[in-house]
Amino acid sequence: MNAWLAQHFRALAWALSRLAAAPVNTLLSLLAVGIALALPAGGQMLLGNALQIARNANAAPQVSLFLALDADRKAVDDITTRLKNNPQVKELRYIPRSEALKRFQAREGLAELLAALPSNPFPDAFVVTPRNADPTAMDALRDEFRQWPKVEHVQLDSAWVRRLDALLRLGRTSVVVLAALLGLGLVAITFTTIRLQVVSQRAEIELSRLLGATDAFICRPFYYFGAVQGLLGGAVAWLIVLAVTLALRAPVAELAALYHASAALQPLGVPDSLLLLAFAAGLGWLGAALSLGRHLREPV
Amino acid sequence: MIRFEQVSRRYPPAGVALDGLSFSVAPGELVLITGHSGAGKTTVLKLIAAIERPSAGAVLVGGQDVGHLKRPAIPFLRRNLGLIFQDQKLLFDRSVFENIMLPLAIAGFPPKEAAGRVRAALDKVGLRGRERALPVALSGGEQQRLAIARAVVGRPGILLADEPTAHLDPDTAGEVAAIFRDFQQVGVTVLIATCDDTLFAPFAPRRLVLDHGKLIP
């Protein structure tokens, strides 16, 4: 076990020493990797913030139930009981028809119009906040409410939910596509760097084979090199995203203030940051594996 | 025990390095493989180390047919061989110590034990005190001793040397030849491919003389 660990430690030390041996090349490679990864990582950061802003916008989707005009007190109580017992209902608010009338009378220009009517035209209503804001779940809830007695009309306030959902899906897909494309770039950078390392180490590799080195022994340092380069590139990307977040924080807050909202741009969270680093290291490892497969399969 | 059974090695389209070669070497024996340039001496060593594979026949090392070894098994064969190459194959950007350490690192020796073995190998070839030097700072004879130290540091059962005294002055060549004799005396099987066997004559080794890939009786 100690020997196994020592071999891994030696491979890691070799990888670090090779990175340190050519600081300018290493820096340029890390910048290229970092910038490539910063784009999808930045997209993920913006997406996360957009989601958070949407959640904070106090616009939870609601379902409105309008009862028939002839619904009596008993019917109202019955609906209230049904709603309270429904596990899908998170909150409910009863708006009596008299209160609805008062609200509209208070609006400028409507009082006279309503006074001209022979009777109160508004029905009793319930405003329900569902526990699950998923559009499909809300559709199911609407269909259920429609079946209830004395429920004349059910209005689903889900159009914006669908739009937001579609926008977020578009955003997520864009981030994934961007990550895939730029991840290929990272693989290509690592592929080329490892190829150059293999060429510069050809004599040592050939000698090692003659002295009894296995493929694993020869490849291990290059795998570490690719993974460490990817990891450091991921760290550069993380720093870029952090810098962009800090730079945009004030302008975004100002923009939000113009819409009477508050928004503080947040950097990548811990899970996303760890995912970014793991993704970068994994792609570096993959680039190394592809390069070694191409350049180290010689029958010595 | 090393045994060649009707071994041929051909290089298409018409090159023949070895042609139906048969011989055996007993454990602990010192054997010189001699012959003119191109006689097939180096090919014999390469076949034993599975650097090349025979076109026909069998190469047996310790009872194992190394000509048909699968690729993953070859490194483990080579770890039991000490190889000294004609061009030495030293790593000139590594110190003497690091050059000798390489086979032990490959074999997975713990660092402490490996360091002890490296020091012992340096003692054996008379390079103690030059651990930190780079190979380029060594004389030709010292570089050859370094190559020998690297070959023996893993304490192999078989030592294969290809022209180990080439390009050395007579005194240094004599010293290097004596080192091989020392290893043979402690039970290591030594095969030396050389054009100049006079240096080894005092040790009365067995000679295998090759000519155009065939053994001359």
Interface residues (C-beta under 8 A of the other chain):
Chain A: N2 A3 W4 A6 Q7 R10 A203 E204 E206 L207 S208 R209 L210 L211 G212 A213 T214 D215 F217 P299 V300
Chain B: A49 I51 R71 P72 P75 F76 L77 R78 R79 L81 L83 F85 K89 L91 L102 P103 A105 I106 A107 G108 F109 P110 P111 R150
